[in-house]
Amino acid sequence: MLKVHLRRTLVAAAILGLLAWLWAFRTPKVYQAEVQMKVGSPTLTADTSMPINIRKVLLTGILNDLDSDTGILKSQRIFKEGLDLASKELQSEDLGTVPTFQQLYPMYELDIPAALNSYAPDSVRVVTLKVRAYTPKEAASIANNIAYAFSDYRKQGAATAVREAVDIVDSSSKAAKSKLDEIDRKIKQLKVASNIVDVGESGRALTQSVEILRQKRAAIEGELEGARASVVQLQARLGSMPKYTDSVRSSNPDPTVDGLRSLAIQAENELSALRQTYEDGAPSVVRAKEKLAAAKARLASAEKNVKMIPGSGQNLLSATYLETQNNIIRTQALVKSLESQLGPVNRNILDYEQKMVSMPGMEATYLDLVRNRLVNEEEYQKSQKWASDLRTARDSRTTTIVSSADAQIVEAAGPVAPDVKKYVILGSFIGAMIGLAYSFARESFKLPIHTSWQLSEMTALPVAASIPALPSALAKRHALMIKEPSFKPIESFRFMAFSLLAQEHRPNVILFSAVGDMVDSSIAAAEFAVAMSKTGSKTILVDADLRASRLSKVFGLEGRSGVADILGRTILPGESTDLFVSTEHENLTILPAGTIGSSGMADVVTSHLQAMIGDLRDKGDTVVVHCPPVDVFADCSRLAQYVDHCYMVVSAKSTSYR
């Protein structure tokens, strides 16, 4: 059955494969040309901070994403424009017709490579346009002109978008310039009204001056407090010390020297006070220095010419008392000088503080104007730069914003369709599937034989026995035990043996064969022979299957002389007594298949068959002959006319009504 299925499958595969080859041979050849193009948005190097309203305008012409460009490339419009351009280039009117478009457009493909980084896909990729036509020249021309049509479409869209963006940027630039001029005018008015060149610097100078004056005031107050404390201390000491000293005669100092000394001390105190307020180069400090120098010079001259006035013998003033009195005079002069300095400092601090109170409002107004000017200045500069870049792109002097497609044509060396090999393989495969399905469907309509009465009804022959099918492993074990003396045949075979003995005309030679090569009738013949020998009948089991020799193998008699030697006349029938081999079963002998290689009994001389069967009848009560399947080889047909009974072994699993 397997061979039948295989034969039908191969025939169907061959037929469908041939038909596929014929169809592919008669189909017009299709050639393919490829163009590699760079699509997607180029990097906008002009300024990434461009406002969103300008980006929206540029989106349609410049900032097209990959999906938009591939959609435009695959559109019917671009393909039709490329087809029309190719028709003019090749001077072929048929190429630009609607039927040609309807035939070629479905074969037009785009090959888009995957992104190298799925988390950050590239905005620009190289895609491959695959155009197919019926000649290589047409395919190459159409592919190249599609690239040109797409490039022109992008350029036109970019030029329009850039022109609109330039108008927007120019308008923004003018508005920013107008605001800038207005802010400059307000700043000028503020400076004129406040009589201050730099408001911010003026505020910082006021703050610094107030801080310096406060430090001076603190220093003067500290020095004044110390001078007042010194006056109190000196007065206390003066009150506690003696005013006169006892002397018989003494000399008194010149009063002129004491007066000059007091003037020098006063000039020195004034200079010290001025230095706390002014720098050394200030005019008032310089005049105080000159006054101090003059006083010291007069004092030095007076001290050189001093004359001691003779005193009387009475008590005189103490020198220590006089020195303390002079220190009190000097310290009191210092206190007056510091008090005179403290008043102007306080007035200056008050004046500066009043100016600082009015400064924050003016400074805040000034800072707001300056900040607004910086913002508008930046906006104006950006607008000018954007306008310059966009004008450059519009005039086609740069490719940093407008990028045209880069096309590279690749012509096909041979036809890409129809693929004869693919169609033949596919046709053969489909044919094989159809043939296999047909074979199984056909065999499924052959109803199997399930019961003995179905077999008897279809063949009009009696069923001798029904034997249950054994599992494969158990059947093998059962076959190996046949040659053992303890072997007991299945009950069905024993029933057959006793039924045969009970017949009035008992058959002497019985033939066993099978229907189909899937059924092994050798084990059935052996079991029946064993069952007959158990009845006491002298039984001879003949292995007439000269090709397979299954019975000889079961009983271990391969290579022994037998049927083939008798039919080949290497041993005469009368001399065949030594060919019969006794078995472990009483009353059972076997005639092996023989040693001479044979192709069966189809070419054996009829007389030789008759002589062998006649000799077997004489030697045994029951002769059981086993032959190969009746529907496969002719051996059974040759022997059937010389035997008394024929038993056919049929499998319910593999035998149908047919």
Secondary structure in CASP SS format (residue, H / E / C, confidence):
PFRMAT SS
TARGET T0000
AUTHOR 0000-0000-0000
METHOD secondary structure of the structure
MODEL  1
M C 1.00
L H 1.00
K H 1.00
V H 1.00
H H 1.00
L H 1.00
R H 1.00
R H 1.00
T H 1.00
L H 1.00
V H 1.00
A H 1.00
A H 1.00
A H 1.00
I H 1.00
L H 1.00
G H 1.00
L H 1.00
L H 1.00
A H 1.00
W H 1.00
L H 1.00
W H 1.00
A H 1.00
F H 1.00
R H 1.00
T C 1.00
P C 1.00
K C 1.00
V E 1.00
Y E 1.00
Q E 1.00
A E 1.00
E E 1.00
V E 1.00
Q E 1.00
M E 1.00
K E 1.00
V E 1.00
G E 1.00
S C 1.00
P C 1.00
T C 1.00
L C 1.00
T C 1.00
A C 1.00
D C 1.00
T C 1.00
S C 1.00
M C 1.00
P C 1.00
I H 1.00
N H 1.00
I H 1.00
R H 1.00
K H 1.00
V H 1.00
L H 1.00
L H 1.00
T C 1.00
G C 1.00
I C 1.00
L C 1.00
N C 1.00
D C 1.00
L H 1.00
D H 1.00
S H 1.00
D H 1.00
T H 1.00
G H 1.00
I H 1.00
L H 1.00
K C 1.00
S C 1.00
Q H 1.00
R H 1.00
I H 1.00
F H 1.00
K H 1.00
E H 1.00
G H 1.00
L H 1.00
D H 1.00
L H 1.00
A H 1.00
S H 1.00
K H 1.00
E H 1.00
L H 1.00
Q C 1.00
S C 1.00
E C 1.00
D H 1.00
L H 1.00
G H 1.00
T C 1.00
V H 1.00
P H 1.00
T H 1.00
F H 1.00
Q H 1.00
Q H 1.00
L H 1.00
Y H 1.00
P H 1.00
M H 1.00
Y C 1.00
E E 1.00
L E 1.00
D E 1.00
I C 1.00
P C 1.00
A C 1.00
A C 1.00
L C 1.00
N C 1.00
S C 1.00
Y C 1.00
A C 1.00
P C 1.00
D C 1.00
S C 1.00
V E 1.00
R E 1.00
V E 1.00
V E 1.00
T E 1.00
L E 1.00
K E 1.00
V E 1.00
R E 1.00
A E 1.00
Y C 1.00
T C 1.00
P H 1.00
K H 1.00
E H 1.00
A H 1.00
A H 1.00
S H 1.00
I H 1.00
A H 1.00
N H 1.00
N H 1.00
I H 1.00
A H 1.00
Y H 1.00
A H 1.00
F H 1.00
S H 1.00
D H 1.00
Y H 1.00
R H 1.00
K H 1.00
Q H 1.00
G H 1.00
A H 1.00
A H 1.00
T H 1.00
A H 1.00
V H 1.00
R H 1.00
E H 1.00
A H 1.00
V H 1.00
D H 1.00
I H 1.00
V H 1.00
D H 1.00
S H 1.00
S H 1.00
S H 1.00
K H 1.00
A H 1.00
A H 1.00
K H 1.00
S H 1.00
K H 1.00
L H 1.00
D H 1.00
E H 1.00
I H 1.00
D H 1.00
R H 1.00
K H 1.00
I H 1.00
K H 1.00
Q H 1.00
L H 1.00
K H 1.00
V H 1.00
A H 1.00
S H 1.00
N C 1.00
I C 1.00
V C 1.00
D C 1.00
V H 1.00
G H 1.00
E H 1.00
S H 1.00
G H 1.00
R H 1.00
A H 1.00
L H 1.00
T H 1.00
Q H 1.00
S H 1.00
V H 1.00
E H 1.00
I H 1.00
L H 1.00
R H 1.00
Q H 1.00
K H 1.00
R H 1.00
A H 1.00
A H 1.00
I H 1.00
E H 1.00
G H 1.00
E H 1.00
L H 1.00
E H 1.00
G H 1.00
A H 1.00
R H 1.00
A H 1.00
S H 1.00
V H 1.00
V H 1.00
Q H 1.00
L H 1.00
Q H 1.00
A H 1.00
R H 1.00
L H 1.00
G H 1.00
S H 1.00
M C 1.00
P C 1.00
K C 1.00
Y E 1.00
T E 1.00
D C 1.00
S C 1.00
V C 1.00
R C 1.00
S C 1.00
S E 1.00
N E 1.00
P C 1.00
D C 1.00
P H 1.00
T H 1.00
V H 1.00
D H 1.00
G H 1.00
L H 1.00
R H 1.00
S H 1.00
L H 1.00
A H 1.00
I H 1.00
Q H 1.00
A H 1.00
E H 1.00
N H 1.00
E H 1.00
L H 1.00
S H 1.00
A H 1.00
L H 1.00
R H 1.00
Q H 1.00
T H 1.00
Y C 1.00
E C 1.00
D C 1.00
G C 1.00
A C 1.00
P H 1.00
S H 1.00
V H 1.00
V H 1.00
R H 1.00
A H 1.00
K H 1.00
E H 1.00
K H 1.00
L H 1.00
A H 1.00
A H 1.00
A H 1.00
K H 1.00
A H 1.00
R H 1.00
L H 1.00
A H 1.00
S H 1.00
A H 1.00
E H 1.00
K H 1.00
N C 1.00
V C 1.00
K C 1.00
M C 1.00
I E 1.00
P E 1.00
G C 1.00
S C 1.00
G C 1.00
Q C 1.00
N C 1.00
L E 1.00
L E 1.00
S C 1.00
A H 1.00
T H 1.00
Y H 1.00
L H 1.00
E H 1.00
T H 1.00
Q H 1.00
N H 1.00
N H 1.00
I H 1.00
I H 1.00
R H 1.00
T H 1.00
Q H 1.00
A H 1.00
L H 1.00
V H 1.00
K H 1.00
S H 1.00
L H 1.00
E H 1.00
S H 1.00
Q H 1.00
L H 1.00
G H 1.00
P H 1.00
V H 1.00
N H 1.00
R H 1.00
N H 1.00
I H 1.00
L H 1.00
D H 1.00
Y H 1.00
E H 1.00
Q H 1.00
K H 1.00
M H 1.00
V H 1.00
S H 1.00
M H 1.00
P H 1.00
G H 1.00
M H 1.00
E H 1.00
A H 1.00
T H 1.00
Y H 1.00
L H 1.00
D H 1.00
L H 1.00
V H 1.00
R H 1.00
N H 1.00
R H 1.00
L H 1.00
V H 1.00
N H 1.00
E H 1.00
E H 1.00
E H 1.00
Y H 1.00
Q H 1.00
K H 1.00
S H 1.00
Q H 1.00
K H 1.00
W H 1.00
A H 1.00
S H 1.00
D H 1.00
L H 1.00
R H 1.00
T H 1.00
A H 1.00
R H 1.00
D C 1.00
S C 1.00
R C 1.00
T C 1.00
T C 1.00
T C 1.00
I C 1.00
V C 1.00
S C 1.00
S C 1.00
A C 1.00
D C 1.00
A C 1.00
Q E 1.00
I E 1.00
V E 1.00
E E 1.00
A E 1.00
A E 1.00
G E 1.00
P E 1.00
V E 1.00
A E 1.00
P C 1.00
D C 1.00
V H 1.00
K H 1.00
K H 1.00
Y H 1.00
V H 1.00
I H 1.00
L H 1.00
G H 1.00
S H 1.00
F H 1.00
I H 1.00
G H 1.00
A H 1.00
M H 1.00
I H 1.00
G H 1.00
L H 1.00
A H 1.00
Y H 1.00
S H 1.00
F H 1.00
A H 1.00
R H 1.00
E H 1.00
S H 1.00
F C 1.00
K C 1.00
L C 1.00
P E 1.00
I C 1.00
H C 1.00
T C 1.00
S H 1.00
W H 1.00
Q H 1.00
L H 1.00
S H 1.00
E H 1.00
M H 1.00
T H 1.00
A C 1.00
L C 1.00
P C 1.00
V C 1.00
A C 1.00
A C 1.00
S C 1.00
I C 1.00
P C 1.00
A C 1.00
L C 1.00
P C 1.00
S H 1.00
A H 1.00
L H 1.00
A H 1.00
K H 1.00
R H 1.00
H H 1.00
A H 1.00
L H 1.00
M C 1.00
I C 1.00
K C 1.00
E C 1.00
P C 1.00
S C 1.00
F C 1.00
K C 1.00
P C 1.00
I C 1.00
E H 1.00
S H 1.00
F H 1.00
R H 1.00
F H 1.00
M H 1.00
A H 1.00
F H 1.00
S H 1.00
L H 1.00
L H 1.00
A C 1.00
Q C 1.00
E C 1.00
H C 1.00
R C 1.00
P C 1.00
N C 1.00
V E 1.00
I E 1.00
L E 1.00
F E 1.00
S E 1.00
A E 1.00
V C 1.00
G C 1.00
D C 1.00
M C 1.00
V C 1.00
D C 1.00
S C 1.00
S H 1.00
I H 1.00
A H 1.00
A H 1.00
A H 1.00
E H 1.00
F H 1.00
A H 1.00
V H 1.00
A H 1.00
M H 1.00
S H 1.00
K H 1.00
T C 1.00
G C 1.00
S C 1.00
K C 1.00
T E 1.00
I E 1.00
L E 1.00
V E 1.00
D E 1.00
A C 1.00
D C 1.00
L C 1.00
R C 1.00
A C 1.00
S C 1.00
R H 1.00
L H 1.00
S H 1.00
K H 1.00
V H 1.00
F C 1.00
G C 1.00
L C 1.00
E C 1.00
G C 1.00
R C 1.00
S C 1.00
G C 1.00
V H 1.00
A H 1.00
D H 1.00
I H 1.00
L H 1.00
G C 1.00
R C 1.00
T C 1.00
I C 1.00
L C 1.00
P H 1.00
G H 1.00
E H 1.00
S H 1.00
T H 1.00
D H 1.00
L H 1.00
F C 1.00
V E 1.00
S E 1.00
T C 1.00
E C 1.00
H C 1.00
E C 1.00
N C 1.00
L E 1.00
T E 1.00
I E 1.00
L E 1.00
P C 1.00
A C 1.00
G C 1.00
T C 1.00
I C 1.00
G C 1.00
S C 1.00
S C 1.00
G C 1.00
M C 1.00
A C 1.00
D C 1.00
V C 1.00
V C 1.00
T H 1.00
S H 1.00
H H 1.00
L H 1.00
Q H 1.00
A H 1.00
M H 1.00
I H 1.00
G H 1.00
D H 1.00
L H 1.00
R H 1.00
D H 1.00
K H 1.00
G C 1.00
D C 1.00
T E 1.00
V E 1.00
V E 1.00
V E 1.00
H E 1.00
C C 1.00
P C 1.00
P C 1.00
V C 1.00
D C 1.00
V C 1.00
F C 1.00
A C 1.00
D H 1.00
C H 1.00
S H 1.00
R H 1.00
L H 1.00
A H 1.00
Q C 1.00
Y C 1.00
V C 1.00
D C 1.00
H E 1.00
C E 1.00
Y E 1.00
M E 1.00
V E 1.00
V C 1.00
S C 1.00
A C 1.00
K C 1.00
S C 1.00
T C 1.00
S E 1.00
Y C 1.00
R C 1.00
END
